[in-house]
Amino acid sequence: MAKEIFAGIKNLKYKIIISRNAISKKNLGHILKEHNKALIISDNGVPLDITKKVKSISKNYSKVFSVVLTKGEQAKSIQNFQKILNFLAENNFDRTDIIVAVGGGVVGDISGYVASAYLRGIQFIQIPTTLLAQVDSSVGGKTAINISAGKNLVGAFYNPKGVLIDTSVLKSLPEREYKAGLAEVVKYGLIKNKFLFSLLKDNPQKIMLMNKNLIEDVIFESIKTKAEIVSKDEKENGIRALLNFGHTFGHAIEAHGKYKKILHGEAVAKGMFIASKISYLEGHISKKYLKVVKDLLDTYGFDLSVSQYQYRDLKPFIFRDKKIRSGRLNLVLLGGPSKAIITSSFDSNNLKKSLAN
C-alpha cells in the first residue's frame, strides 16, 4: 500500500509518494496535466525501461524533451548547468513548463538548481532512482552543482512540486550502490529516529536483501525524520545542519579523491565513523556506544578504514565546509543514542586523532 508524507511548509509544501508503483499515470499525470512542456533530465546510468516509462506517461500530458547526462559526480558541473539552461531557452520553455528529474542524487541536484535559476524559477519534480536519492537528496529542497573548490558549494534551496519514490526501481541498482544508500538511512537512525535505528539493528539481512515491506518502512522513516527537521529549518540556519552528520568528513574524502574513487554513501559511512570517534574523544558518548555505532556500520558492510587519509590533505576541504560560521567550523556529533548535537567547541587535535584507525 502506498505511503504518503508531506515536506515543506505553507505554500511550499509538497507531497512525497512511496510505493512499488509510484511511477504511474495517476501520480505523474496529476502533476504534469498543468504543463505544456516537460524536460526529462536523466543520465546514462538510469535503466532505459525507467526513463521510457516516464516518457510514455508524460507524453499523455505534455510535449516531452530530454537531456541525458554522463553518469557520475562530474555531471554536476557548471558546463552541464549552462548546457541545460541553453537547451531550455532554445526550446522556448517558459514559467508554465516543468523539469522532471529521473535519476540519482546527481541528476536531482543539477535539475533542481537549473529549475531554480531558469527564468528565476520554474517547477520541477523528483523521480529518484537510487536509494540514496530516495531517502535523502530528493527531499528537502537542496539543489547544487560542484566546483573545483568543493562539492555542492554552488546551489539554491528550491522545493520540488512533488516526489515520486518507486521502490520497484531499486532492483535495478548494483549491490554497491544500494548499500551506499543505506549509509544515509543509518544516519537518520543515529541522529534522531530510534525506531529506524531498531529496524536497522534487528533486520540487517532482510534490509540488505531489499525486503519489499521493510524497505518501504525504511524509506518512510528516513523521509519522516528529514521532513520533520527540514520543516523547522528550511534554509539550514539551525537544526537542519544535523542532517550533515558524517558529511563534513565524507565530502572532504570525496573531494580529495576528485569524486572518482568512492561513492557518496561510502564516504559518508567513513565520515560518520570519524564523527563518532570525535564524539567519544570529546566525551559526548561512551566507548560502549561508539562500539554500537561501529558494529551497526560493520553489519551493513561499510569499509571504515581511514588510515589512508592524512589530516593535512583533508583539512582544506573540511574548512571549506558549508557549516563554517564566522570562520568557525561547526561539527555535527553524537550526543547519545539517536541524538545529534551541533558544536563549534571542540579540541582540534581530536580531528587528527579520529583519522587514526
Contacts in CASP RR format, 6 or more apart in sequence:
PFRMAT RR
TARGET T0000
AUTHOR 0000-0000-0000
METHOD contacts of the structure
MODEL  1
MAKEIFAGIKNLKYKIIISRNAISKKNLGHILKEHNKALIISDNGVPLDI
TKKVKSISKNYSKVFSVVLTKGEQAKSIQNFQKILNFLAENNFDRTDIIV
AVGGGVVGDISGYVASAYLRGIQFIQIPTTLLAQVDSSVGGKTAINISAG
KNLVGAFYNPKGVLIDTSVLKSLPEREYKAGLAEVVKYGLIKNKFLFSLL
KDNPQKIMLMNKNLIEDVIFESIKTKAEIVSKDEKENGIRALLNFGHTFG
HAIEAHGKYKKILHGEAVAKGMFIASKISYLEGHISKKYLKVVKDLLDTY
GFDLSVSQYQYRDLKPFIFRDKKIRSGRLNLVLLGGPSKAIITSSFDSNN
LKKSLAN
1 19 0 8 1.000
2 17 0 8 1.000
2 18 0 8 1.000
2 19 0 8 1.000
2 21 0 8 1.000
2 22 0 8 1.000
3 17 0 8 1.000
3 18 0 8 1.000
3 19 0 8 1.000
3 216 0 8 1.000
3 220 0 8 1.000
4 15 0 8 1.000
4 16 0 8 1.000
4 17 0 8 1.000
4 18 0 8 1.000
5 15 0 8 1.000
5 16 0 8 1.000
5 18 0 8 1.000
5 220 0 8 1.000
5 223 0 8 1.000
5 224 0 8 1.000
5 227 0 8 1.000
6 13 0 8 1.000
6 14 0 8 1.000
6 15 0 8 1.000
6 16 0 8 1.000
6 227 0 8 1.000
7 13 0 8 1.000
7 14 0 8 1.000
7 16 0 8 1.000
7 139 0 8 1.000
7 140 0 8 1.000
7 159 0 8 1.000
7 163 0 8 1.000
7 223 0 8 1.000
7 226 0 8 1.000
7 227 0 8 1.000
7 230 0 8 1.000
7 231 0 8 1.000
8 14 0 8 1.000
8 140 0 8 1.000
8 159 0 8 1.000
8 227 0 8 1.000
8 230 0 8 1.000
8 231 0 8 1.000
8 234 0 8 1.000
9 231 0 8 1.000
9 234 0 8 1.000
12 159 0 8 1.000
12 234 0 8 1.000
14 159 0 8 1.000
14 160 0 8 1.000
14 161 0 8 1.000
14 162 0 8 1.000
14 163 0 8 1.000
15 162 0 8 1.000
15 163 0 8 1.000
16 139 0 8 1.000
16 162 0 8 1.000
16 163 0 8 1.000
16 165 0 8 1.000
16 223 0 8 1.000
16 227 0 8 1.000
17 27 0 8 1.000
17 163 0 8 1.000
17 164 0 8 1.000
17 165 0 8 1.000
18 165 0 8 1.000
18 167 0 8 1.000
18 216 0 8 1.000
18 219 0 8 1.000
18 220 0 8 1.000
18 223 0 8 1.000
19 165 0 8 1.000
19 166 0 8 1.000
19 167 0 8 1.000
19 216 0 8 1.000
20 166 0 8 1.000
20 167 0 8 1.000
20 168 0 8 1.000
20 212 0 8 1.000
20 216 0 8 1.000
21 166 0 8 1.000
21 168 0 8 1.000
22 164 0 8 1.000
22 165 0 8 1.000
22 166 0 8 1.000
22 167 0 8 1.000
23 50 0 8 1.000
23 53 0 8 1.000
23 54 0 8 1.000
23 57 0 8 1.000
23 127 0 8 1.000
23 164 0 8 1.000
23 166 0 8 1.000
23 169 0 8 1.000
24 57 0 8 1.000
25 57 0 8 1.000
25 60 0 8 1.000
27 164 0 8 1.000
28 54 0 8 1.000
28 57 0 8 1.000
28 58 0 8 1.000
28 61 0 8 1.000
28 164 0 8 1.000
29 57 0 8 1.000
29 58 0 8 1.000
29 60 0 8 1.000
29 61 0 8 1.000
31 98 0 8 1.000
31 125 0 8 1.000
31 161 0 8 1.000
31 162 0 8 1.000
32 38 0 8 1.000
32 58 0 8 1.000
32 61 0 8 1.000
32 62 0 8 1.000
32 98 0 8 1.000
32 100 0 8 1.000
33 61 0 8 1.000
34 96 0 8 1.000
35 61 0 8 1.000
35 62 0 8 1.000
35 96 0 8 1.000
35 97 0 8 1.000
35 98 0 8 1.000
35 123 0 8 1.000
36 62 0 8 1.000
36 63 0 8 1.000
36 96 0 8 1.000
36 97 0 8 1.000
37 62 0 8 1.000
37 63 0 8 1.000
37 64 0 8 1.000
37 65 0 8 1.000
37 91 0 8 1.000
37 93 0 8 1.000
37 97 0 8 1.000
37 98 0 8 1.000
38 58 0 8 1.000
38 61 0 8 1.000
38 62 0 8 1.000
38 63 0 8 1.000
38 64 0 8 1.000
38 65 0 8 1.000
38 97 0 8 1.000
38 98 0 8 1.000
38 99 0 8 1.000
38 100 0 8 1.000
39 65 0 8 1.000
39 66 0 8 1.000
39 67 0 8 1.000
39 84 0 8 1.000
39 87 0 8 1.000
39 88 0 8 1.000
39 91 0 8 1.000
39 93 0 8 1.000
39 97 0 8 1.000
39 98 0 8 1.000
39 99 0 8 1.000
39 100 0 8 1.000
40 51 0 8 1.000
40 54 0 8 1.000
40 55 0 8 1.000
40 58 0 8 1.000
40 64 0 8 1.000
40 65 0 8 1.000
40 66 0 8 1.000
40 67 0 8 1.000
40 100 0 8 1.000
40 102 0 8 1.000
41 66 0 8 1.000
41 67 0 8 1.000
41 69 0 8 1.000
41 84 0 8 1.000
41 99 0 8 1.000
41 100 0 8 1.000
41 101 0 8 1.000
41 102 0 8 1.000
41 107 0 8 1.000
41 108 0 8 1.000
41 110 0 8 1.000
41 111 0 8 1.000
41 114 0 8 1.000
42 51 0 8 1.000
42 66 0 8 1.000
42 67 0 8 1.000
42 68 0 8 1.000
42 69 0 8 1.000
42 101 0 8 1.000
42 102 0 8 1.000
42 103 0 8 1.000
42 107 0 8 1.000
43 68 0 8 1.000
43 69 0 8 1.000
43 70 0 8 1.000
43 71 0 8 1.000
43 72 0 8 1.000
43 75 0 8 1.000
43 103 0 8 1.000
43 104 0 8 1.000
43 106 0 8 1.000
43 107 0 8 1.000
44 68 0 8 1.000
44 69 0 8 1.000
44 70 0 8 1.000
44 71 0 8 1.000
45 71 0 8 1.000
46 102 0 8 1.000
46 103 0 8 1.000
46 104 0 8 1.000
46 107 0 8 1.000
46 129 0 8 1.000
47 129 0 8 1.000
47 169 0 8 1.000
47 172 0 8 1.000
50 102 0 8 1.000
50 103 0 8 1.000
50 129 0 8 1.000
50 169 0 8 1.000
50 172 0 8 1.000
51 66 0 8 1.000
51 102 0 8 1.000
54 100 0 8 1.000
54 102 0 8 1.000
54 127 0 8 1.000
55 64 0 8 1.000
55 66 0 8 1.000
58 64 0 8 1.000
58 100 0 8 1.000
62 97 0 8 1.000
62 98 0 8 1.000
65 87 0 8 1.000
65 91 0 8 1.000
67 83 0 8 1.000
67 84 0 8 1.000
67 87 0 8 1.000
69 75 0 8 1.000
69 80 0 8 1.000
69 106 0 8 1.000
69 107 0 8 1.000
69 110 0 8 1.000
71 106 0 8 1.000
72 106 0 8 1.000
72 259 0 8 1.000
73 106 0 8 1.000
73 146 0 8 1.000
73 151 0 8 1.000
73 254 0 8 1.000
73 259 0 8 1.000
73 260 0 8 1.000
73 264 0 8 1.000
74 146 0 8 1.000
74 259 0 8 1.000
75 106 0 8 1.000
75 107 0 8 1.000
75 110 0 8 1.000
76 106 0 8 1.000
76 109 0 8 1.000
76 110 0 8 1.000
76 144 0 8 1.000
76 145 0 8 1.000
76 146 0 8 1.000
77 145 0 8 1.000
77 146 0 8 1.000
78 145 0 8 1.000
78 147 0 8 1.000
78 154 0 8 1.000
80 110 0 8 1.000
80 145 0 8 1.000
81 110 0 8 1.000
81 113 0 8 1.000
81 114 0 8 1.000
81 117 0 8 1.000
81 145 0 8 1.000
84 110 0 8 1.000
84 111 0 8 1.000
84 114 0 8 1.000
85 114 0 8 1.000
85 117 0 8 1.000
85 118 0 8 1.000
88 114 0 8 1.000
88 118 0 8 1.000
89 118 0 8 1.000
93 118 0 8 1.000
93 119 0 8 1.000
93 122 0 8 1.000
94 119 0 8 1.000
94 122 0 8 1.000
95 119 0 8 1.000
95 121 0 8 1.000
95 122 0 8 1.000
97 122 0 8 1.000
98 122 0 8 1.000
98 123 0 8 1.000
98 124 0 8 1.000
98 125 0 8 1.000
98 161 0 8 1.000
99 111 0 8 1.000
99 112 0 8 1.000
99 114 0 8 1.000
99 115 0 8 1.000
99 122 0 8 1.000
99 123 0 8 1.000
99 124 0 8 1.000
99 125 0 8 1.000
100 111 0 8 1.000
100 124 0 8 1.000
100 125 0 8 1.000
100 127 0 8 1.000
101 107 0 8 1.000
101 108 0 8 1.000
101 111 0 8 1.000
101 112 0 8 1.000
101 124 0 8 1.000
101 125 0 8 1.000
101 126 0 8 1.000
101 127 0 8 1.000
101 128 0 8 1.000
101 138 0 8 1.000
101 160 0 8 1.000
102 127 0 8 1.000
102 129 0 8 1.000
103 127 0 8 1.000
103 128 0 8 1.000
103 129 0 8 1.000
103 130 0 8 1.000
103 133 0 8 1.000
104 128 0 8 1.000
104 129 0 8 1.000
104 130 0 8 1.000
104 132 0 8 1.000
104 133 0 8 1.000
104 137 0 8 1.000
104 138 0 8 1.000
105 128 0 8 1.000
105 130 0 8 1.000
105 132 0 8 1.000
105 133 0 8 1.000
105 136 0 8 1.000
105 137 0 8 1.000
105 138 0 8 1.000
107 133 0 8 1.000
108 126 0 8 1.000
108 128 0 8 1.000
108 133 0 8 1.000
108 137 0 8 1.000
108 138 0 8 1.000
108 143 0 8 1.000
109 137 0 8 1.000
109 142 0 8 1.000
109 143 0 8 1.000
109 144 0 8 1.000
109 145 0 8 1.000
109 152 0 8 1.000
110 143 0 8 1.000
110 144 0 8 1.000
110 145 0 8 1.000
111 124 0 8 1.000
111 126 0 8 1.000
111 143 0 8 1.000
112 124 0 8 1.000
112 141 0 8 1.000
112 143 0 8 1.000
112 156 0 8 1.000
112 158 0 8 1.000
112 160 0 8 1.000
113 143 0 8 1.000
113 144 0 8 1.000
113 145 0 8 1.000
113 154 0 8 1.000
113 155 0 8 1.000
113 156 0 8 1.000
113 158 0 8 1.000
114 124 0 8 1.000
115 121 0 8 1.000
115 122 0 8 1.000
115 123 0 8 1.000
115 124 0 8 1.000
115 143 0 8 1.000
115 158 0 8 1.000
116 143 0 8 1.000
116 155 0 8 1.000
116 156 0 8 1.000
116 158 0 8 1.000
117 156 0 8 1.000
121 158 0 8 1.000
123 160 0 8 1.000
123 161 0 8 1.000
124 160 0 8 1.000
124 161 0 8 1.000
125 160 0 8 1.000
125 161 0 8 1.000
125 162 0 8 1.000
125 163 0 8 1.000
125 164 0 8 1.000
126 133 0 8 1.000
126 138 0 8 1.000
126 139 0 8 1.000
126 160 0 8 1.000
126 162 0 8 1.000
126 163 0 8 1.000
126 164 0 8 1.000
127 163 0 8 1.000
127 164 0 8 1.000
127 166 0 8 1.000
128 134 0 8 1.000
128 137 0 8 1.000
128 138 0 8 1.000
128 163 0 8 1.000
128 165 0 8 1.000
129 166 0 8 1.000
129 169 0 8 1.000
129 172 0 8 1.000
130 170 0 8 1.000
130 173 0 8 1.000
130 177 0 8 1.000
130 178 0 8 1.000
130 181 0 8 1.000
131 170 0 8 1.000
131 173 0 8 1.000
131 177 0 8 1.000
131 178 0 8 1.000
131 180 0 8 1.000
131 181 0 8 1.000
131 182 0 8 1.000
131 184 0 8 1.000
131 185 0 8 1.000
131 219 0 8 1.000
132 177 0 8 1.000
132 180 0 8 1.000
132 181 0 8 1.000
132 183 0 8 1.000
132 184 0 8 1.000
132 264 0 8 1.000
132 265 0 8 1.000
134 165 0 8 1.000
134 167 0 8 1.000
134 170 0 8 1.000
134 219 0 8 1.000
135 181 0 8 1.000
135 184 0 8 1.000
135 185 0 8 1.000
135 188 0 8 1.000
135 218 0 8 1.000
135 219 0 8 1.000
135 222 0 8 1.000
135 223 0 8 1.000
135 226 0 8 1.000
136 181 0 8 1.000
136 184 0 8 1.000
136 222 0 8 1.000
136 226 0 8 1.000
138 160 0 8 1.000
138 163 0 8 1.000
138 165 0 8 1.000
139 163 0 8 1.000
139 223 0 8 1.000
139 226 0 8 1.000
139 227 0 8 1.000
139 230 0 8 1.000
140 159 0 8 1.000
140 226 0 8 1.000
140 227 0 8 1.000
140 230 0 8 1.000
140 234 0 8 1.000
141 157 0 8 1.000
141 158 0 8 1.000
141 159 0 8 1.000
141 160 0 8 1.000
141 230 0 8 1.000
141 234 0 8 1.000
142 152 0 8 1.000
142 155 0 8 1.000
142 157 0 8 1.000
143 155 0 8 1.000
143 156 0 8 1.000
143 157 0 8 1.000
143 158 0 8 1.000
144 151 0 8 1.000
144 152 0 8 1.000
144 153 0 8 1.000
144 154 0 8 1.000
144 155 0 8 1.000
144 156 0 8 1.000
145 152 0 8 1.000
145 154 0 8 1.000
145 155 0 8 1.000
146 152 0 8 1.000
146 153 0 8 1.000
146 154 0 8 1.000
146 259 0 8 1.000
147 153 0 8 1.000
147 154 0 8 1.000
149 320 0 8 1.000
150 251 0 8 1.000
150 255 0 8 1.000
150 317 0 8 1.000
150 320 0 8 1.000
151 251 0 8 1.000
151 254 0 8 1.000
151 255 0 8 1.000
151 259 0 8 1.000
152 251 0 8 1.000
152 322 0 8 1.000
153 320 0 8 1.000
153 322 0 8 1.000
157 234 0 8 1.000
157 235 0 8 1.000
157 236 0 8 1.000
165 219 0 8 1.000
165 223 0 8 1.000
167 212 0 8 1.000
167 215 0 8 1.000
167 216 0 8 1.000
167 219 0 8 1.000
170 178 0 8 1.000
170 210 0 8 1.000
170 215 0 8 1.000
171 210 0 8 1.000
176 263 0 8 1.000
177 263 0 8 1.000
178 210 0 8 1.000
179 208 0 8 1.000
179 300 0 8 1.000
179 301 0 8 1.000
179 302 0 8 1.000
180 263 0 8 1.000
180 264 0 8 1.000
180 265 0 8 1.000
180 266 0 8 1.000
180 269 0 8 1.000
181 265 0 8 1.000
182 207 0 8 1.000
182 208 0 8 1.000
182 300 0 8 1.000
183 265 0 8 1.000
183 266 0 8 1.000
183 268 0 8 1.000
183 269 0 8 1.000
183 272 0 8 1.000
183 300 0 8 1.000
183 302 0 8 1.000
184 222 0 8 1.000
184 265 0 8 1.000
184 268 0 8 1.000
185 196 0 8 1.000
185 200 0 8 1.000
185 218 0 8 1.000
185 222 0 8 1.000
186 200 0 8 1.000
186 269 0 8 1.000
186 272 0 8 1.000
186 296 0 8 1.000
186 297 0 8 1.000
186 300 0 8 1.000
187 243 0 8 1.000
187 245 0 8 1.000
187 246 0 8 1.000
187 268 0 8 1.000
187 272 0 8 1.000
188 196 0 8 1.000
188 221 0 8 1.000
188 222 0 8 1.000
188 225 0 8 1.000
188 226 0 8 1.000
189 196 0 8 1.000
189 197 0 8 1.000
189 200 0 8 1.000
189 225 0 8 1.000
189 338 0 8 1.000
190 197 0 8 1.000
190 245 0 8 1.000
190 272 0 8 1.000
190 276 0 8 1.000
190 293 0 8 1.000
190 334 0 8 1.000
190 338 0 8 1.000
190 340 0 8 1.000
191 225 0 8 1.000
191 242 0 8 1.000
191 243 0 8 1.000
191 245 0 8 1.000
191 332 0 8 1.000
191 334 0 8 1.000
191 338 0 8 1.000
191 339 0 8 1.000
191 340 0 8 1.000
192 225 0 8 1.000
192 228 0 8 1.000
192 229 0 8 1.000
192 242 0 8 1.000
192 338 0 8 1.000
192 339 0 8 1.000
192 340 0 8 1.000
193 221 0 8 1.000
193 222 0 8 1.000
193 224 0 8 1.000
193 225 0 8 1.000
193 338 0 8 1.000
194 337 0 8 1.000
194 338 0 8 1.000
195 221 0 8 1.000
196 218 0 8 1.000
196 221 0 8 1.000
196 222 0 8 1.000
196 225 0 8 1.000
197 296 0 8 1.000
197 337 0 8 1.000
197 338 0 8 1.000
199 207 0 8 1.000
199 214 0 8 1.000
199 217 0 8 1.000
199 218 0 8 1.000
199 221 0 8 1.000
200 207 0 8 1.000
200 218 0 8 1.000
200 296 0 8 1.000
200 300 0 8 1.000
201 296 0 8 1.000
201 299 0 8 1.000
203 211 0 8 1.000
203 214 0 8 1.000
204 299 0 8 1.000
204 300 0 8 1.000
206 214 0 8 1.000
207 214 0 8 1.000
207 215 0 8 1.000
207 218 0 8 1.000
208 300 0 8 1.000
226 243 0 8 1.000
229 239 0 8 1.000
229 240 0 8 1.000
229 242 0 8 1.000
229 243 0 8 1.000
230 240 0 8 1.000
230 243 0 8 1.000
232 239 0 8 1.000
232 240 0 8 1.000
233 239 0 8 1.000
233 240 0 8 1.000
234 240 0 8 1.000
236 322 0 8 1.000
238 342 0 8 1.000
239 342 0 8 1.000
241 323 0 8 1.000
241 330 0 8 1.000
241 332 0 8 1.000
241 342 0 8 1.000
242 332 0 8 1.000
242 340 0 8 1.000
242 342 0 8 1.000
244 322 0 8 1.000
244 323 0 8 1.000
244 332 0 8 1.000
245 272 0 8 1.000
245 275 0 8 1.000
245 332 0 8 1.000
245 333 0 8 1.000
245 334 0 8 1.000
245 340 0 8 1.000
246 268 0 8 1.000
246 271 0 8 1.000
246 272 0 8 1.000
246 274 0 8 1.000
246 275 0 8 1.000
246 332 0 8 1.000
247 268 0 8 1.000
247 271 0 8 1.000
247 332 0 8 1.000
248 271 0 8 1.000
248 275 0 8 1.000
248 318 0 8 1.000
248 321 0 8 1.000
248 323 0 8 1.000
248 329 0 8 1.000
248 331 0 8 1.000
248 332 0 8 1.000
249 267 0 8 1.000
249 270 0 8 1.000
249 271 0 8 1.000
249 274 0 8 1.000
249 275 0 8 1.000
249 314 0 8 1.000
249 318 0 8 1.000
250 267 0 8 1.000
250 268 0 8 1.000
250 270 0 8 1.000
250 271 0 8 1.000
250 274 0 8 1.000
251 267 0 8 1.000
251 317 0 8 1.000
251 321 0 8 1.000
252 314 0 8 1.000
252 317 0 8 1.000
252 318 0 8 1.000
252 321 0 8 1.000
253 262 0 8 1.000
253 267 0 8 1.000
253 270 0 8 1.000
253 271 0 8 1.000
253 309 0 8 1.000
253 314 0 8 1.000
254 262 0 8 1.000
254 264 0 8 1.000
254 267 0 8 1.000
255 317 0 8 1.000
256 309 0 8 1.000
256 313 0 8 1.000
256 314 0 8 1.000
256 317 0 8 1.000
266 302 0 8 1.000
266 303 0 8 1.000
269 297 0 8 1.000
269 302 0 8 1.000
269 303 0 8 1.000
269 304 0 8 1.000
270 302 0 8 1.000
270 303 0 8 1.000
270 304 0 8 1.000
270 305 0 8 1.000
270 306 0 8 1.000
272 293 0 8 1.000
272 297 0 8 1.000
273 293 0 8 1.000
273 294 0 8 1.000
273 297 0 8 1.000
273 302 0 8 1.000
273 304 0 8 1.000
273 306 0 8 1.000
274 306 0 8 1.000
274 354 0 8 1.000
274 355 0 8 1.000
275 331 0 8 1.000
275 332 0 8 1.000
275 333 0 8 1.000
275 334 0 8 1.000
275 354 0 8 1.000
276 285 0 8 1.000
276 290 0 8 1.000
276 293 0 8 1.000
276 294 0 8 1.000
276 333 0 8 1.000
276 334 0 8 1.000
277 290 0 8 1.000
277 353 0 8 1.000
277 354 0 8 1.000
278 331 0 8 1.000
278 333 0 8 1.000
278 346 0 8 1.000
278 350 0 8 1.000
278 351 0 8 1.000
278 354 0 8 1.000
279 285 0 8 1.000
279 290 0 8 1.000
279 333 0 8 1.000
279 334 0 8 1.000
279 335 0 8 1.000
279 336 0 8 1.000
280 286 0 8 1.000
280 287 0 8 1.000
280 289 0 8 1.000
280 290 0 8 1.000
281 347 0 8 1.000
281 350 0 8 1.000
281 353 0 8 1.000
281 354 0 8 1.000
282 333 0 8 1.000
282 343 0 8 1.000
282 346 0 8 1.000
282 347 0 8 1.000
282 350 0 8 1.000
284 333 0 8 1.000
284 334 0 8 1.000
284 335 0 8 1.000
284 336 0 8 1.000
284 341 0 8 1.000
285 293 0 8 1.000
285 334 0 8 1.000
285 335 0 8 1.000
285 336 0 8 1.000
289 334 0 8 1.000
289 336 0 8 1.000
289 337 0 8 1.000
292 337 0 8 1.000
293 334 0 8 1.000
294 304 0 8 1.000
297 304 0 8 1.000
298 304 0 8 1.000
305 357 0 8 1.000
306 354 0 8 1.000
306 355 0 8 1.000
306 356 0 8 1.000
306 357 0 8 1.000
307 355 0 8 1.000
307 356 0 8 1.000
307 357 0 8 1.000
309 355 0 8 1.000
310 355 0 8 1.000
311 351 0 8 1.000
311 352 0 8 1.000
311 355 0 8 1.000
314 355 0 8 1.000
318 329 0 8 1.000
318 351 0 8 1.000
319 329 0 8 1.000
321 329 0 8 1.000
323 329 0 8 1.000
323 330 0 8 1.000
323 331 0 8 1.000
323 332 0 8 1.000
323 342 0 8 1.000
324 330 0 8 1.000
325 344 0 8 1.000
328 344 0 8 1.000
329 344 0 8 1.000
330 342 0 8 1.000
330 343 0 8 1.000
330 344 0 8 1.000
331 342 0 8 1.000
331 343 0 8 1.000
331 344 0 8 1.000
331 346 0 8 1.000
332 340 0 8 1.000
332 341 0 8 1.000
332 342 0 8 1.000
333 340 0 8 1.000
333 341 0 8 1.000
333 342 0 8 1.000
333 343 0 8 1.000
333 346 0 8 1.000
334 340 0 8 1.000
334 341 0 8 1.000
335 341 0 8 1.000
END
